């Protein structure tokens, strides 16, 4: 009797388990790597930090790279450094991401964009109660409004390109928001 019971259980349970295992093997998502060789990568905040590192890596992988930042001198230094380390020239554009017209002009002056990396960012450190409103407004304008300006300026060209290759938009962030949140919890 017990053998019949276990046989019945095995017939009811094992086929669905094997089916699930089989489906997992044939349907599992696989990462897709889209090469950036000969694609145009437009990076804000590209004169230093993470943006600079991304620009250097993209240039090393064969992408056409444009870096945007406010400080022209730092942009020139970044361009020279990338050329020395990769042998590739990158385009530079000086503009303030808070100014939509300047961003639009910068985007229009560049090649059609395949990858837009919104990497600009500022942070005013300190407790929120001690920050000036103008510091908070500057963070919002650069970090948030700047990203909207970039996407608004770049998206039409990204959508209306003659080649139908995939495009990407990436937003970088920092842990600054976590620091502010932690500071608020600590002082309440």
C-alpha positions, 0 to 999 in steps of 0.5 A: 500500500505504501509503495502505491502511495509513493508511486502516486505521489512521485507521478504527481510531483516529479513531472511538474518539478522536472518541467519547471527545471526544464523551463528554467533552463530554456527560458532563463534570461541571459544578459545581452551585451551591446558593443559600443564600438563606433557608437556615440556616447555622450557623458555629462560630468565627464571631466572628472570622477565617474564620468571621466572613468566612463569616458576613458573606458568607452573610448578604449572600447572604440566608442566616439565619446563626447564629454560635457562639463562646465569647466573648459579647463578641466575638460581640456585636461580630461581630453588630454588624459584620455588621449594619452591613456587610450590614443583616442580623441574625445570631443568636449563641450562646455555647458551648464546642464541647468540651462536648457538652451545651452544643453540643446545647443551642445547636443545638436553640435554633437554627433547623433547620440546612441548612449546618453549618460547623465552623470552630472551632480552636486551635493551640499553637505551638512544637515538640512536645517543648516543648508541655505535654500539656494544650496538646495535649489542648486542641487535640485537644478543640477541633479534633477532639472539638469537630467530632464534638460539633457533627456529633453534635448537628446531624446528627439535625435535619439528616436529619429536616427536613420540607423535603428540600432538600440539607444540607451539613457543612464542616470548616475546617482550618489549616496548623498541622499542616503547621507541626508536621510541618515542625518535627519534620523540622527537628529530627530 
